[in-house]
């Protein structure tokens, strides 16, 4: 990848979950499925059928490609809605409401792309949780924008340099499909031995 290439929006979510996982997936092509990823892929396969239509006062468009020249970002949205001239990105997730903050970054990155593509500001997006059939509103606040922009820069750095962030064991490792490739506890030990040396 070069400076001029685009980072996938989905990589932001992975980076916020774990920078090392982001590196494994997007620099090494190391993707392994587990129950959670299979459920997530199956959900997105259903959602990523192109189409559009009216639902009450809201215009809905599915599976739209989003792009930002400014932030060098590209990705496919699950659903974009338009109501009263306002645009709202909607990201579908398999888990439960409020489980992970990293999903908000993904919605914010989509909002940044929509703003650049339409010239209109986006102040609100949603995460739709398939298991609970609930929508969580995501306010596109200045703080979330800053967080998203910092994450975009960090992801772009990893993808352009290939530099590997360390594998750091955390509670999230238990649900990570790359656990058996990464072996974070062993990686932690090796890093500590190196520090002692
Ligand atoms: S096992 Fe843990 S450290 Fe390794 S990639 Fe997954 S979340 Fe990151």
Boltz pocket constraint, residues with backbone or C-beta under 6 A from the ligand:
constraints:
  - pocket:
      binder: B
      contacts: [[A, 17], [A, 18], [A, 19], [A, 20], [A, 21], [A, 24], [A, 166], [A, 167], [A, 168], [A, 169], [A, 170], [A, 172], [A, 173], [A, 176], [A, 177], [A, 178], [A, 179], [A, 182], [A, 183], [A, 184]]
      max_distance: 6.0
